[in-house]
């Protein structure tokens, strides 16, 4: 299907709201850049200062303008706060594939079930609205917390890309990247019903 990248997009349920990230959202995310350096340990683009967070958001918005990324800001309805960001990237509508990543949450919102709420909305949109045939996930193979989170929602591990890319922008150190994915049949038969059970309890 066609997709209007310039259109405001909102995905929400009773617990969380995801909307299109804007440059003005620096004010909503600045506290995490200044106060939570560990949040950026495995991030390809480290938003660990006001200047870096501004660049982080600008690059994400440019990706949307170039029609290969769609970044979201995450609003937690329980706390009434903006708590992180995520995005679709490497979007290929012709091949019906995309990657889901660049996901991060403030420290106090990890392990709360918020990630499963977000992933449900994003995967539902990818498979049921966009008609994707493949949603891929990647992470630094040392990022055990992120890998565990991906597997917990039902992602299937495919393998390791060795010496794949720099650990972050400008670094000479390189990382191995783990690749995981979900296919439509897996979404409808396994991942969706399992996630629904977990997010509704």
N, CA, C and O of each residue as an XYZ file, in Angstrom:
804
protein
N       0.840     -1.189      0.000
C       0.000      0.000      0.000
C       0.879      1.243      0.000
O       2.053      1.180      0.362
N       0.303      2.378     -0.409
C       1.017      3.643     -0.316
C       0.932      4.151      1.122
O       0.033      3.766      1.870
N       1.861      5.006      1.500
C       1.890      5.529      2.860
C       2.301      6.981      2.794
O       3.340      7.312      2.222
N       1.496      7.849      3.375
C       1.796      9.275      3.411
C       2.692      9.559      4.608
O       2.222      9.636      5.744
N       3.978      9.712      4.345
C       4.948      9.890      5.427
C       4.798     11.241      6.125
O       5.254     11.410      7.256
N       4.167     12.192      5.462
C       4.017     13.520      6.052
C       2.779     13.617      6.944
O       2.588     14.613      7.642
N       1.952     12.595      6.919
C       0.716     12.624      7.696
C       0.985     12.267      9.150
O       1.773     11.367      9.443
N       0.326     12.979     10.057
C       0.413     12.638     11.477
C      -0.164     11.245     11.697
O      -1.239     10.928     11.189
N       0.547     10.419     12.450
C       0.100      9.057     12.727
C       0.060      8.841     14.229
O       1.033      9.117     14.930
N      -1.058      8.351     14.715
C      -1.221      8.054     16.136
C      -1.656      6.601     16.297
O      -2.627      6.158     15.682
N      -0.932      5.873     17.125
C      -1.292      4.513     17.512
C      -1.506      4.530     19.019
O      -0.637      4.996     19.756
N      -2.645      4.030     19.491
C      -2.876      4.093     20.938
C      -3.843      3.029     21.410
O      -4.645      2.491     20.647
N      -3.736      2.745     22.705
C      -4.711      1.930     23.412
C      -4.942      2.585     24.772
O      -4.661      3.772     24.939
N      -5.444      1.836     25.735
C      -5.746      2.433     27.039
C      -4.500      2.763     27.847
O      -4.583      3.483     28.842
N      -3.339      2.244     27.434
C      -2.134      2.362     28.239
C      -1.080      3.293     27.650
O      -0.341      3.944     28.389
N      -1.008      3.357     26.328
C       0.103      4.052     25.697
C      -0.371      4.730     24.416
O      -1.315      4.277     23.768
N       0.296      5.816     24.067
C       0.045      6.514     22.803
C       1.377      6.737     22.103
O       2.332      7.226     22.706
N       1.430      6.379     20.839
C       2.594      6.656     20.002
C       2.154      7.629     18.915
O       1.162      7.393     18.225
N       2.892      8.714     18.767
C       2.599      9.672     17.707
C       3.882     10.047     16.987
O       4.981      9.770     17.468
N       3.737     10.673     15.843
C       4.889     11.058     15.031
C       5.823     11.974     15.822
O       5.385     12.971     16.397
N       7.099     11.633     15.847
C       8.110     12.449     16.520
C       8.319     13.749     15.760
O       8.392     13.750     14.531
N       8.417     14.860     16.495
C       8.638     16.183     15.898
C       9.872     16.827     16.522
O      10.279     16.457     17.623
N      10.463     17.782     15.825
C      11.646     18.460     16.367
C      11.335     19.170     17.673
O      12.214     19.314     18.523
N      10.103     19.615     17.844
C       9.710     20.300     19.078
C       9.688     19.365     20.284
O       9.572     19.829     21.419
N       9.799     18.053     20.056
C       9.763     17.090     21.166
C      11.043     17.074     21.988
O      11.144     16.310     22.948
N      12.016     17.893     21.636
C      13.222     17.988     22.459
C      12.853     18.261     23.912
O      13.471     17.703     24.819
N      11.855     19.111     24.147
C      11.467     19.443     25.518
C      10.877     18.242     26.248
O      10.982     18.147     27.471
N      10.257     17.325     25.508
C       9.648     16.153     26.131
C      10.651     15.049     26.451
O      10.378     14.190     27.289
N      11.813     15.063     25.791
C      12.783     13.972     25.942
C      14.101     14.410     26.570
O      14.969     13.580     26.837
N      14.251     15.696     26.803
C      15.547     16.224     27.252
C      16.009     15.613     28.569
O      17.205     15.381     28.748
N      15.087     15.348     29.497
C      15.483     14.829     30.811
C      16.232     13.501     30.692
O      17.129     13.215     31.485
N      15.856     12.688     29.695
C      16.518     11.388     29.531
C      17.919     11.555     28.948
O      18.814     10.762     29.239
N      18.106     12.580     28.132
C      19.430     12.852     27.573
C      20.390     13.309     28.663
O      21.555     12.912     28.675
N      19.909     14.131     29.566
C      20.775     14.742     30.583
C      21.005     13.825     31.775
O      22.108     13.776     32.319
N      19.963     13.096     32.186
C      20.003     12.392     33.475
C      20.236     10.891     33.399
O      20.449     10.259     34.434
N      20.202     10.289     32.188
C      20.260      8.829     32.106
C      21.308      8.371     31.084
O      20.949      7.889     30.010
N      22.589      8.513     31.404
C      23.642      8.141     30.446
C      23.623      6.665     30.062
O      24.016      6.324     28.946
N      23.177      5.779     30.955
C      23.191      4.346     30.630
C      22.159      3.987     29.561
O      22.266      2.939     28.923
N      21.167      4.846     29.365
C      20.163      4.592     28.332
C      20.805      4.459     26.961
O      20.272      3.774     26.088
N      21.941      5.107     26.767
C      22.546      5.207     25.435
C      23.715      4.262     25.237
O      24.453      4.386     24.260
N      23.895      3.308     26.163
C      25.055      2.412     26.112
C      25.150      1.672     24.786
O      26.242      1.534     24.235
N      24.015      1.191     24.262
C      24.036      0.411     23.024
C      23.397      1.155     21.845
O      23.123      0.560     20.803
N      23.168      2.433     22.015
C      22.513      3.202     20.960
C      23.487      3.552     19.841
O      24.619      3.961     20.099
N      23.041      3.389     18.595
C      23.884      3.756     17.447
C      24.115      5.253     17.401
O      25.187      5.714     17.010
N      23.102      6.012     17.801
C      23.205      7.469     17.859
C      22.941      7.867     19.301
O      21.809      7.769     19.775
N      23.958      8.309     19.993
C      23.845      8.554     21.427
C      23.301      9.949     21.706
O      23.921     10.955     21.361
N      22.143      9.990     22.330
C      21.487     11.257     22.650
C      21.734     11.596     24.112
O      20.794     11.802     24.880
N      23.009     11.653     24.490
C      23.380     11.770     25.897
C      23.717     13.199     26.314
O      24.473     13.404     27.264
N      23.169     14.179     25.619
C      23.282     15.585     25.986
C      22.195     16.331     25.226
O      21.561     15.765     24.335
N      21.974     17.590     25.568
C      20.952     18.351     24.848
C      21.303     18.450     23.365
O      20.446     18.254     22.503
N      22.565     18.754     23.075
C      22.998     18.877     21.684
C      22.798     17.565     20.926
O      22.318     17.562     19.792
N      23.169     16.455     21.559
C      23.041     15.160     20.888
C      21.584     14.729     20.735
O      21.232     14.085     19.747
N      20.732     15.078     21.705
C      19.313     14.755     21.571
C      18.677     15.559     20.435
O      17.835     15.038     19.704
N      19.074     16.815     20.287
C      18.578     17.626     19.171
C      18.972     16.979     17.850
O      18.153     16.878     16.937
N      20.236     16.535     17.745
C      20.702     15.865     16.525
C      19.957     14.558     16.300
O      19.587     14.231     15.172
N      19.738     13.804     17.387
C      19.032     12.523     17.315
C      17.648     12.719     16.703
O      17.249     11.987     15.797
N      16.923     13.709     17.206
C      15.567     13.962     16.720
C      15.601     14.481     15.290
O      14.777     14.082     14.467
N      16.548     15.368     14.985
C      16.646     15.908     13.628
C      16.903     14.803     12.606
O      16.290     14.792     11.538
N      17.801     13.875     12.925
C      18.092     12.769     12.012
C      16.869     11.876     11.826
O      16.612     11.390     10.725
N      16.119     11.661     12.903
C      14.913     10.837     12.808
C      13.866     11.501     11.913
O      13.233     10.840     11.089
N      13.690     12.804     12.082
C      12.723     13.541     11.266
C      13.163     13.569      9.804
O      12.331     13.453      8.904
N      14.468     13.723      9.565
C      14.982     13.682      8.192
C      14.711     12.322      7.548
O      14.410     12.239      6.357
N      14.820     11.257      8.347
C      14.519      9.920      7.834
C      13.078      9.801      7.372
O      12.785      9.157      6.364
N      12.170     10.440      8.133
C      10.765     10.438      7.713
C      10.590     11.248      6.426
O       9.858     10.834      5.526
N      11.253     12.389      6.338
C      11.151     13.219      5.137
C      11.703     12.489      3.918
O      11.229     12.694      2.801
N      12.702     11.640      4.130
C      13.287     10.844      3.037
C      12.500      9.559      2.756
O      12.841      8.795      1.853
N      11.452      9.337      3.535
C      10.517      8.225      3.343
C      11.150      6.844      3.513
O      10.756      5.881      2.855
N      12.146      6.763      4.413
C      12.680      5.440      4.732
C      12.635      5.138      6.236
O      13.047      4.064      6.675
N      12.125      6.106      7.019
C      11.968      5.900      8.451
C      10.659      6.546      8.896
O      10.146      7.453      8.241
N      10.131      6.066     10.014
C       8.988      6.737     10.629
C       9.153      6.651     12.141
O       8.857      5.619     12.742
N       9.628      7.740     12.761
C       9.881      7.734     14.204
C       8.655      8.157     15.015
O       7.842      8.970     14.575
N       8.551      7.583     16.202
C       7.461      7.889     17.130
C       8.030      8.363     18.461
O       9.135      7.984     18.849
N       7.263      9.195     19.150
C       7.500      9.468     20.564
C       6.458      8.690     21.346
O       5.325      8.538     20.891
N       6.834      8.196     22.523
C       5.982      7.304     23.319
C       5.465      8.050     24.543
O       6.237      8.621     25.313
N       4.139      8.034     24.706
C       3.481      8.679     25.849
C       2.825      7.608     26.711
O       1.987      6.844     26.233
N       3.208      7.556     27.977
C       2.655      6.598     28.934
C       1.437      7.230     29.605
O       1.566      8.213     30.335
N       0.268      6.669     29.358
C      -0.956      7.270     29.874
C      -1.073      7.154     31.391
O      -1.694      8.001     32.032
N      -0.478      6.108     31.968
C      -0.566      5.920     33.421
C       0.144      7.040     34.171
O      -0.390      7.586     35.136
N       1.348      7.378     33.724
C       2.124      8.422     34.402
C       1.857      9.811     33.831
O       2.192     10.818     34.454
N       1.247      9.863     32.635
C       1.025     11.154     31.986
C       2.299     11.791     31.489
O       2.420     13.015     31.455
N       3.271     10.944     31.094
C       4.581     11.469     30.684
C       5.019     10.861     29.360
O       4.648      9.739     29.014
N       5.817     11.633     28.630
C       6.546     11.087     27.490
C       7.735     10.314     28.041
O       8.454     10.807     28.910
N       7.944      9.086     27.528
C       8.893      8.197     28.199
C       9.939      7.579     27.282
O      10.789      6.826     27.755
N       9.904      7.874     25.975
C      10.895      7.277     25.097
C      10.537      7.444     23.637
O       9.703      8.275     23.276
N      11.175      6.645     22.804
C      10.978      6.753     21.358
C      11.229      5.396     20.698
O      11.908      4.536     21.259
N      10.677      5.221     19.513
C      10.889      4.027     18.707
C      10.634      4.400     17.262
O      10.149      5.497     16.986
N      10.953      3.510     16.335
C      10.677      3.849     14.932
C      10.675      2.610     14.036
O      11.275      1.580     14.344
N       9.968      2.762     12.910
C      10.148      1.904     11.755
C      11.293      2.494     10.935
O      11.388      3.714     10.802
N      12.169      1.641     10.382
C      13.237      2.152      9.522
C      13.561      1.137      8.442
O      13.067      0.009      8.460
N      14.400      1.553      7.498
C      14.668      0.739      6.297
C      13.349      0.233      5.708
O      13.215     -0.943      5.370
N      12.383      1.142      5.591
C      11.051      0.788      5.097
C      11.107      0.573      3.584
O      11.548      1.453      2.845
N      10.665     -0.584      3.132
C      10.602     -0.892      1.708
C       9.183     -1.355      1.387
O       8.854     -2.533      1.526
N       8.347     -0.404      0.953
C       6.944     -0.723      0.700
C       6.790     -1.666     -0.486
O       5.858     -2.470     -0.521
N       7.709     -1.572     -1.470
C       7.634     -2.457     -2.633
C       7.850     -3.908     -2.226
O       7.126     -4.798     -2.672
N       8.850     -4.146     -1.375
C       9.151     -5.500     -0.929
C       8.321     -5.917      0.290
O       8.337     -7.081      0.690
N       7.591     -4.951      0.878
C       6.755     -5.189      2.059
C       7.594     -5.639      3.257
O       7.262     -6.607      3.940
N       8.681     -4.915      3.490
C       9.547     -5.209      4.624
C       9.882     -3.907      5.349
O       9.871     -2.826      4.760
N      10.176     -4.039      6.622
C      10.692     -2.916      7.395
C      11.396     -3.459      8.625
O      11.229     -4.620      8.996
N      12.182     -2.598      9.248
C      12.807     -2.919     10.526
C      12.150     -2.085     11.613
O      11.709     -0.961     11.375
N      12.094     -2.651     12.798
C      11.538     -1.961     13.958
C      12.646     -1.861     14.994
O      13.193     -2.873     15.434
N      12.969     -0.642     15.377
C      14.055     -0.489     16.333
C      14.255      0.942     16.781
O      13.320      1.743     16.793
N      15.521      1.262     17.161
C      15.830      2.551     17.782
C      14.885      2.781     18.967
O      14.433      3.899     19.212
N      14.604      1.711     19.682
C      13.639      1.780     20.779
C      14.356      2.014     22.100
O      15.310      1.310     22.429
N      13.902      2.990     22.843
C      14.434      3.215     24.185
C      13.346      3.809     25.081
O      12.432      4.495     24.622
N      13.481      3.520     26.371
C      12.562      4.033     27.383
C      13.379      4.579     28.541
O      14.496      4.125     28.791
N      12.824      5.551     29.244
C      13.445      6.014     30.473
C      13.580      4.876     31.471
O      12.800      3.924     31.448
N      14.561      4.975     32.334
C      14.913      3.873     33.229
C      13.722      3.339     34.019
O      13.560      2.124     34.127
N      12.891      4.209     34.571
C      11.811      3.744     35.444
C      10.665      3.090     34.684
O       9.752      2.530     35.292
N      10.710      3.161     33.356
C       9.624      2.599     32.556
C      10.007      1.275     31.898
O       9.209      0.693     31.163
N      11.218      0.802     32.157
C      11.636     -0.496     31.639
C      11.116     -1.606     32.554
O      11.079     -1.462     33.776
N      10.721     -2.705     31.937
C      10.240     -3.831     32.718
C       8.861     -3.626     33.304
O       8.461     -4.362     34.207
N       8.118     -2.635     32.810
C       6.787     -2.336     33.343
C       5.669     -2.914     32.483
O       4.495     -2.807     32.841
N       6.022     -3.527     31.349
C       5.018     -3.992     30.407
C       4.742     -2.981     29.302
O       4.017     -3.272     28.351
N       5.323     -1.797     29.432
C       5.106     -0.747     28.437
C       5.613     -1.166     27.056
O       4.975     -0.875     26.044
N       6.758     -1.848     27.015
C       7.316     -2.258     25.729
C       6.368     -3.199     24.984
O       6.224     -3.093     23.766
N       5.732     -4.105     25.693
C       4.795     -5.022     25.033
C       3.582     -4.280     24.485
O       3.078     -4.617     23.414
N       3.109     -3.263     25.221
C       2.004     -2.450     24.717
C       2.396     -1.758     23.410
O       1.631     -1.755     22.446
N       3.587     -1.178     23.389
C       4.063     -0.473     22.195
C       4.259     -1.430     21.025
O       3.835     -1.145     19.905
N       4.906     -2.568     21.290
C       5.182     -3.508     20.215
C       3.887     -4.062     19.622
O       3.806     -4.286     18.415
N       2.891     -4.280     20.452
C       1.621     -4.758     19.922
C       1.051     -3.765     18.913
O       0.656     -4.154     17.814
N       1.008     -2.491     19.279
C       0.450     -1.467     18.393
C       1.263     -1.346     17.106
O       0.694     -1.220     16.021
N       2.576     -1.383     17.222
C       3.442     -1.231     16.052
C       3.338     -2.434     15.117
O       3.254     -2.275     13.899
N       3.344     -3.622     15.686
C       3.249     -4.826     14.860
C       1.874     -4.962     14.231
O       1.754     -5.386     13.082
N       0.849     -4.610     14.968
C      -0.503     -4.646     14.412
C      -0.600     -3.707     13.204
O      -1.176     -4.067     12.177
N      -0.037     -2.513     13.335
C      -0.056     -1.562     12.218
C       0.755     -2.090     11.038
O       0.323     -1.992      9.890
N       1.932     -2.649     11.324
C       2.804     -3.138     10.248
C       2.157     -4.266      9.461
O       2.183     -4.260      8.231
N       1.579     -5.230     10.159
C       1.033     -6.401      9.472
C      -0.407     -6.188      8.985
O      -0.774     -6.670      7.913
N      -1.207     -5.482      9.753
C      -2.635     -5.425      9.442
C      -3.045     -4.175      8.673
O      -4.079     -4.179      8.007
N      -2.260     -3.112      8.751
C      -2.554     -1.901      7.976
C      -1.628     -1.785      6.774
O      -2.082     -1.547      5.655
N      -0.334     -1.953      7.007
C       0.630     -1.825      5.905
C       0.759     -3.105      5.085
O       1.210     -3.059      3.941
N       0.368     -4.248      5.653
C       0.472     -5.500      4.923
C       1.894     -5.986      4.743
O       2.230     -6.567      3.712
N       2.740     -5.749      5.751
C       4.129     -6.186      5.666
C       4.229     -7.710      5.626
O       3.422     -8.417      6.230
N       5.233     -8.196      4.904
C       5.520     -9.626      4.846
C       6.656    -10.015      5.786
O       6.909    -11.199      6.010
N       7.336     -9.010      6.332
C       8.459     -9.282      7.233
C       8.732     -8.038      8.072
O       8.864     -6.935      7.541
N       8.814     -8.229      9.381
C       9.274     -7.173     10.282
C      10.538     -7.681     10.958
O      10.527     -8.707     11.638
N      11.614     -6.957     10.763
C      12.930     -7.390     11.248
C      13.369     -6.544     12.435
O      13.007     -5.374     12.559
N      14.158     -7.166     13.302
C      14.728     -6.501     14.476
C      16.223     -6.787     14.506
O      16.657     -7.887     14.164
N      17.001     -5.806     14.910
C      18.443     -6.019     15.082
C      18.896     -5.377     16.384
O      18.283     -4.431     16.879
N      19.984     -5.913     16.926
C      20.554     -5.337     18.145
C      22.011     -5.726     18.257
O      22.452     -6.711     17.665
N      22.749     -4.950     19.017
C      24.102     -5.328     19.393
C      24.012     -6.672     20.115
O      23.215     -6.822     21.042
N      24.808     -7.635     19.707
C      24.719     -8.966     20.301
C      25.108     -8.995     21.777
O      24.883     -9.997     22.457
N      25.683     -7.918     22.270
C      25.993     -7.819     23.695
C      24.834     -7.228     24.503
O      24.863     -7.239     25.733
N      23.831     -6.720     23.820
C      22.712     -6.058     24.496
C      21.677     -7.107     24.921
O      20.623     -7.254     24.303
N      22.008     -7.816     25.978
C      21.187     -8.961     26.393
C      19.780     -8.554     26.808
O      18.830     -9.299     26.569
N      19.629     -7.384     27.427
C      18.297     -6.940     27.849
C      17.375     -6.732     26.640
O      16.216     -7.147     26.649
N      17.909     -6.088     25.613
C      17.115     -5.832     24.410
C      16.764     -7.135     23.692
O      15.638     -7.317     23.231
N      17.742     -8.038     23.603
C      17.504     -9.323     22.934
C      16.434    -10.120     23.673
O      15.550    -10.709     23.050
N      16.517    -10.138     24.998
C      15.514    -10.852     25.791
C      14.128    -10.260     25.581
O      13.141    -10.992     25.515
N      14.053     -8.935     25.475
C      12.763     -8.274     25.263
C      12.175     -8.657     23.908
O      10.971     -8.888     23.796
N      13.017     -8.726     22.883
C      12.539     -9.085     21.548
C      12.051    -10.529     21.512
O      11.006    -10.828     20.934
N      12.811    -11.410     22.128
C      12.398    -12.817     22.144
C      11.135    -13.012     22.968
O      10.341    -13.907     22.678
N      10.939    -12.185     23.992
C       9.774    -12.349     24.860
C       8.474    -11.997     24.152
O       7.406    -12.455     24.558
N       8.550    -11.186     23.091
C       7.319    -10.875     22.362
C       7.082    -11.857     21.210
O       6.031    -11.825     20.571
N       8.070    -12.734     20.947
C       7.872    -13.761     19.942
C       8.747    -13.655     18.714
O       8.512    -14.356     17.729
N       9.758    -12.791     18.747
C      10.672    -12.686     17.605
C      11.482    -13.969     17.464
O      11.897    -14.562     18.459
N      11.703    -14.390     16.229
C      12.501    -15.583     15.940
C      13.924    -15.167     15.583
O      14.139    -14.320     14.715
N      14.894    -15.777     16.266
C      16.294    -15.477     15.980
C      16.713    -16.116     14.659
O      16.432    -17.287     14.404
N      17.391    -15.328     13.822
C      17.834    -15.822     12.518
C      19.340    -16.029     12.453
O      19.805    -16.922     11.744
N      20.101    -15.234     13.166
C      21.548    -15.400     13.121
C      22.282    -14.142     13.532
O      21.680    -13.173     13.994
N      23.596    -14.174     13.356
C      24.475    -13.082     13.763
C      25.198    -12.522     12.541
O      25.779    -13.271     11.755
N      25.157    -11.203     12.390
C      25.975    -10.517     11.387
C      27.282    -10.133     12.067
O      27.308     -9.221     12.894
N      28.351    -10.811     11.729
C      29.621    -10.624     12.430
C      30.315     -9.344     11.982
O      30.336     -9.002     10.799
N      30.889     -8.636     12.980
C      31.645     -7.408     12.690
C      30.824     -6.476     11.812
O      31.339     -5.882     10.865
N      29.560     -6.357     12.131
C      28.558     -5.791     11.230
C      28.675     -4.282     11.027
O      28.576     -3.794      9.901
N      28.890     -3.532     12.137
C      28.852     -2.074     12.026
C      29.515     -1.462     13.254
O      29.759     -2.160     14.238
N      29.810     -0.154     13.203
C      30.366      0.488     14.399
C      29.395      0.398     15.572
O      28.179      0.379     15.378
N      29.929      0.341     16.782
C      29.062      0.253     17.951
C      28.226      1.522     18.109
O      27.128      1.475     18.664
N      28.732      2.643     17.633
C      27.945      3.869     17.548
C      28.626      4.795     16.546
O      29.761      4.554     16.132
N      27.927      5.843     16.167
C      28.434      6.752     15.140
C      29.786      7.322     15.548
O      29.934      7.860     16.645
N      30.765      7.205     14.669
C      32.086      7.776     14.909
C      33.053      6.854     15.622
O      34.214      7.216     15.811
N      32.607      5.666     16.025
C      33.472      4.747     16.764
C      34.270      3.862     15.809
O      33.795      3.506     14.731
N      35.497      3.510     16.225
C      36.303      2.543     15.475
C      35.985      1.108     15.890
O      36.332      0.160     15.185
N      35.325      0.956     17.036
C      34.950     -0.376     17.504
C      33.735     -0.872     16.718
O      32.840     -0.099     16.375
N      33.725     -2.162     16.446
C      32.623     -2.733     15.677
C      31.865     -3.757     16.509
O      32.403     -4.342     17.449
N      30.621     -3.957     16.148
C      29.775     -4.877     16.896
C      29.291     -6.009     16.003
O      29.206     -5.863     14.784
N      28.973     -7.141     16.629
C      28.193     -8.189     15.983
C      26.724     -7.845     16.215
O      26.340     -7.457     17.318
N      25.909     -7.987     15.176
C      24.482     -7.679     15.296
C      23.656     -8.956     15.195
O      23.828     -9.746     14.267
N      22.762     -9.149     16.155
C      21.820    -10.260     16.081
C      20.624     -9.833     15.233
O      20.173     -8.691     15.310
N      20.118    -10.763     14.424
C      18.961    -10.499     13.563
C      17.807    -11.402     13.987
O      17.972    -12.615     14.113
N      16.641    -10.801     14.206
C      15.426    -11.523     14.546
C      14.311    -11.016     13.642
O      14.446     -9.961     13.022
N      13.208    -11.762     13.563
C      12.118    -11.321     12.703
C      10.797    -11.941     13.121
O      10.749    -12.892     13.900
N       9.726    -11.371     12.579
C       8.382    -11.915     12.696
C       7.764    -11.874     11.305
O       7.876    -10.871     10.599
N       7.110    -12.968     10.911
C       6.421    -13.065      9.630
C       4.905    -13.039      9.864
O       4.457    -13.276     10.987
N       4.110    -12.756      8.829
C       2.663    -12.607      9.031
C       1.985    -13.793      9.722
O       1.188    -13.597     10.640
N       2.293    -15.015      9.292
C       1.653    -16.181      9.911
C       2.001    -16.265     11.393
O       1.155    -16.612     12.217
N       3.250    -15.946     11.728
C       3.670    -15.961     13.126
C       2.924    -14.891     13.920
O       2.544    -15.110     15.070
N       2.721    -13.736     13.297
C       1.974    -12.661     13.966
C       0.550    -13.109     14.285
O       0.108    -13.012     15.430
N      -0.146    -13.585     13.301
C      -1.551    -13.924     13.498
C      -1.739    -15.183     14.341
O      -2.675    -15.255     15.138
N      -0.860    -16.183     14.177
C      -1.048    -17.472     14.858
C      -0.485    -17.493     16.271
O      -1.036    -18.156     17.149
N       0.618    -16.767     16.496
C       1.323    -16.890     17.777
C       1.508    -15.560     18.494
O       1.051    -15.379     19.623
N       2.178    -14.644     17.832
C       2.620    -13.422     18.510
C       1.449    -12.568     18.973
O       1.407    -12.139     20.126
N       0.489    -12.317     18.070
C      -0.649    -11.468     18.435
C      -1.465    -12.039     19.588
O      -1.696    -11.329     20.567
N      -1.918    -13.314     19.514
C      -2.708    -13.832     20.642
C      -1.928    -13.882     21.950
O      -2.493    -13.618     23.012
N      -0.646    -14.214     21.892
C       0.156    -14.258     23.115
C       0.342    -12.875     23.717
O       0.260    -12.699     24.933
N       0.596    -11.885     22.849
C       0.735    -10.516     23.353
C      -0.568     -9.998     23.939
O      -0.570     -9.327     24.972
N      -1.672    -10.310     23.280
C      -2.975     -9.853     23.786
C      -3.226    -10.389     25.185
O      -3.704     -9.658     26.053
N      -2.910    -11.652     25.413
C      -3.097    -12.235     26.740
C      -2.268    -11.496     27.783
O      -2.729    -11.253     28.898
N      -1.046    -11.145     27.412
C      -0.134    -10.555     28.375
C      -0.444     -9.091     28.644
O      -0.285     -8.629     29.774
N      -0.884     -8.352     27.632
C      -1.129     -6.918     27.843
C      -2.510     -6.660     28.430
O      -2.771     -5.574     28.948
N      -3.394     -7.648     28.353
C      -4.734     -7.476     28.908
C      -4.834     -7.918     30.359
O      -5.819     -7.614     31.032
N      -3.826     -8.631     30.849
C      -3.835     -9.084     32.243
C      -3.322     -8.001     33.188
O      -3.262     -8.215     34.399
